[in-house]
Amino acid sequence: MCGSSAGCRTFRCLIYLALMVSCVTFLVIVTVINMRYGPVARPLEIRIPPVAVELDLSNSTQPWLSFVNGSTIRFSNRKDHLNITIRRVEAIFMYRGIPVSCVLEDRPLRLRGRSEAAVEMEAVMCDRGGKFTHSGFPYTEDMLTDAREKGRMRMGFVMNVRAGYSHWPWAWEVLLRPECTEFYVRLGKSGKVSNSKNNIHDKDVFPGTGSVTCIITDPLWVR
């Protein structure tokens, strides 16, 4: 055991100093890594290019907005040496606050540094929109007016994204709620589609395009 000599006191001081320097260095490294690669750096970019949609209003109690093949949500990793895994994507398209179409994708999508990938939008029934009200969807006539007379519809848009960021040996799990602009569907001339096989009445189909710009804000939670 070291006694109380001057040499021992100096040795203990050097040990304490080394520990303090190590702790400060570690904190600085963690802070720099987090600022450069972590959620606060907002390394993920989300874009929805112009998409083609079809609007079916044949069922007045439950209108249906679907996406033509090739409509995608695009994810971009803007950082080198950072891996991003998109674990789950939920997008909800709403008309006057009521869901009319949802996109749900829970197959992992992996993005290496400075890469881009896309999720194809396949519309599904919304859990919150399967039954709009006791009397059905209340805005069918408004949607028809927008589609046939105004030539466009203003849709609300909400997205939730679960993602994982990793920069060895650090990793973050985040829940993102991007702030997206309102979704305008610009409609062309309506057509008629008949499906007698399934005994469905003629329905109006409105091809059109719209686009959404999303801004990644700070995550709702990080772990």
C-alpha positions in Angstrom: 0.0 0.0 0.0 1.1 3.5 -0.8 1.7 5.6 2.3 1.4 9.4 2.7 4.7 10.2 1.1 4.9 13.0 -1.5 5.5 10.4 -4.2 2.3 8.6 -3.3 0.3 11.8 -3.2 1.6 12.8 -6.6 0.7 9.3 -8.0 -2.8 9.6 -6.7 -3.2 13.0 -8.2 -2.0 11.7 -11.5 -4.6 8.9 -11.4 -7.4 11.3 -10.5 -6.3 13.6 -13.3 -6.1 10.7 -15.8 -9.7 9.6 -14.8 -11.0 13.2 -15.2 -9.4 13.6 -18.6 -10.7 10.2 -19.7 -14.3 11.1 -18.6 -14.2 14.5 -20.3 -12.7 13.0 -23.5 -15.4 10.4 -23.5 -18.2 13.0 -23.0 -16.7 15.1 -25.8 -16.6 12.2 -28.2 -20.1 11.1 -27.4 -21.4 14.7 -27.9 -19.6 15.1 -31.2 -20.8 11.7 -32.5 -24.4 12.5 -31.4 -24.3 16.0 -33.0 -22.8 14.6 -36.2 -24.6 11.3 -36.6 -27.4 11.2 -34.0 -31.0 12.2 -34.3 -30.3 15.8 -33.6 -28.3 15.9 -36.9 -31.5 14.9 -38.8 -29.7 12.6 -41.1 -32.9 11.2 -42.7 -34.7 13.0 -45.5 -38.2 12.1 -46.6 -39.7 13.1 -50.0 -42.9 12.0 -51.7 -42.6 12.7 -55.4 -45.7 13.4 -57.5 -48.0 10.4 -57.1 -50.9 9.2 -59.2 -54.1 8.5 -57.4 -57.5 7.0 -58.1 -60.5 8.2 -56.2 -63.5 5.9 -55.9 -66.7 7.6 -54.6 -69.1 4.8 -55.6 -69.7 4.0 -52.0 -71.0 7.1 -50.4 -70.4 5.7 -46.9 -66.8 4.9 -47.4 -64.8 6.7 -50.2 -61.6 5.1 -51.3 -58.3 6.8 -52.3 -55.8 4.4 -53.8 -52.4 4.8 -55.4 -51.3 3.8 -58.9 -48.3 1.5 -59.1 -45.1 3.4 -58.9 -46.2 5.9 -56.3 -43.5 5.9 -53.6 -42.2 7.4 -50.4 -38.5 8.1 -50.8 -36.0 8.0 -47.9 -32.5 9.4 -48.2 -29.6 9.0 -45.8 -27.6 12.2 -45.9 -24.6 11.1 -43.8 -21.5 9.1 -44.6 -20.6 6.2 -42.2 -24.1 6.0 -40.8 -26.5 3.2 -41.3 -30.3 3.8 -41.1 -32.9 1.2 -40.8 -36.5 2.2 -41.5 -38.5 -0.2 -39.3 -42.1 0.9 -39.8 -43.9 3.6 -41.8 -47.4 4.7 -41.2 -49.0 7.4 -43.5 -52.5 8.6 -43.2 -54.3 10.6 -45.9 -57.3 12.6 -44.5 -60.1 14.6 -45.9 -61.4 17.2 -43.4 -59.7 15.3 -40.6 -61.2 11.9 -41.5 -58.9 9.1 -42.8 -59.7 8.1 -46.3 -56.5 6.0 -47.1 -53.6 4.6 -45.2 -50.2 3.3 -46.0 -48.5 0.8 -43.7 -45.1 -0.8 -44.3 -43.3 -2.8 -41.6 -40.7 -4.5 -43.7 -37.2 -3.2 -42.8 -35.6 -0.8 -45.3 -31.9 -0.4 -44.8 -30.0 2.7 -46.0 -26.2 2.8 -45.9 -24.2 6.0 -45.9 -25.2 8.4 -48.6 -27.9 6.2 -50.1 -31.5 6.3 -51.1 -34.4 3.8 -51.2 -38.1 3.9 -51.7 -41.3 2.3 -50.2 -44.1 1.8 -52.7 -47.4 3.1 -51.4 -50.1 0.4 -51.2 -53.3 1.8 -49.7 -55.0 -0.2 -46.9 -58.1 0.5 -44.9 -57.4 2.8 -42.0 -58.1 1.3 -38.5 -59.6 4.7 -37.6 -61.3 5.1 -40.9 -63.0 1.8 -41.5 -66.2 3.2 -39.9 -66.3 7.0 -40.2 -69.6 7.7 -38.4 -72.8 5.9 -37.6 -74.3 7.3 -40.8 -71.2 6.9 -42.9 -68.7 9.3 -44.4 -70.2 12.8 -44.1 -68.2 14.6 -46.8 -68.9 12.6 -50.0 -70.7 15.4 -51.7 -67.9 17.8 -50.8 -65.3 15.5 -52.3 -67.4 15.2 -55.5 -67.7 19.0 -55.7 -63.9 19.3 -55.2 -63.2 16.6 -57.8 -65.6 17.6 -60.5 -65.8 21.4 -60.2 -62.6 22.6 -58.5 -60.3 20.0 -60.1 -58.4 19.4 -56.9 -58.7 18.2 -53.3 -56.8 19.3 -50.3 -55.8 16.3 -48.2 -54.4 16.3 -44.7 -51.3 14.1 -44.3 -49.8 12.5 -41.2 -46.8 10.2 -41.1 -45.1 8.2 -38.3 -41.7 6.6 -38.9 -39.8 4.2 -36.6 -36.2 4.1 -37.4 -32.8 3.0 -36.1 -29.5 4.9 -36.6 -26.2 3.2 -36.1 -22.6 4.4 -36.1 -20.4 1.8 -34.5 -20.5 1.4 -31.5 -23.3 3.9 -31.0 -27.0 3.2 -31.9 -30.2 5.1 -31.5 -33.9 4.1 -31.9 -36.2 6.9 -32.8 -39.8 7.7 -33.5 -40.2 10.5 -36.0 -43.3 12.4 -37.0 -42.3 14.4 -40.0 -44.0 17.7 -40.6 -45.5 17.4 -44.1 -47.2 20.0 -46.2 -50.8 19.6 -47.1 -51.4 17.1 -49.9 -53.1 18.6 -52.9 -54.5 16.1 -55.4 -55.0 17.7 -58.8 -57.6 15.8 -60.7 -58.0 15.2 -64.4 -61.1 14.3 -66.3 -63.1 11.6 -64.5 -63.7 8.2 -66.1 -66.0 5.3 -65.5 -65.0 1.9 -64.4 -67.4 -1.0 -64.1 -66.7 -4.3 -62.2 -69.6 -6.6 -62.9 -67.7 -9.6 -61.7 -67.9 -8.4 -58.1 -71.3 -6.8 -58.6 -69.8 -3.3 -58.0 -71.6 -0.3 -59.6 -69.9 2.0 -62.0 -67.6 4.3 -60.1 -65.8 7.6 -60.9 -62.0 7.3 -61.2 -60.1 10.5 -61.0 -56.4 10.2 -62.1 -54.3 13.0 -60.7 -51.0 13.9 -59.2 -50.0 15.5 -55.9 -46.8 16.0 -54.0 -45.7 16.3 -50.3 -42.6 17.8 -48.8 -41.7 16.6 -45.3 -39.4 18.3 -42.8 -37.8 16.0 -40.2 -38.2 17.6 -36.8 -36.7 16.3 -33.5 -37.8 12.8 -32.7 -40.7 12.2 -30.3 -38.5 9.8 -28.4 -34.9 8.5 -28.6 -33.4 5.5 -26.8 
